[in-house]
Amino acid sequence: MDVSQSPTANVVDVVLDVTDRRDGQTTLTLYEHLNPDALDDLVDATPDKRSHVEVRFTVDDLLVVVRSSNTILVYEPLDARQ
């Protein structure tokens, strides 16, 4: 993750990269999948509390994992890998 951006902004960037939307045009509305403010609060608060947080949610059949260790992972649906 780019630590100069919010976790939410990083998630949007990663999902755009993974879904091959190179022009940056998308109809993705992250708030339909989770509360962006809550995600930012959870991930940003963890360094001060010395705890590790992992938030998982789906976006357009992709599993998105955001970790407080500044990591975002995106997995394809299992049926798409066959």
C-alpha angles and dihedrals in degrees: 000000000000101000091204088068130062118261088248093055089048091052091052091050092049095047090050090051094047095047091050096240094149095167090062092238114137143147090217112139104184093193088069088066103037143343105278093200091053091049091051092047094049097047097039095048097053100078090060093047093044092228132125121238130191120187119192127191140145129248118185092336093313120119109226120196119191117190129192087232087079093261130133120188125187123195129191118233112274093242091055092059095062 
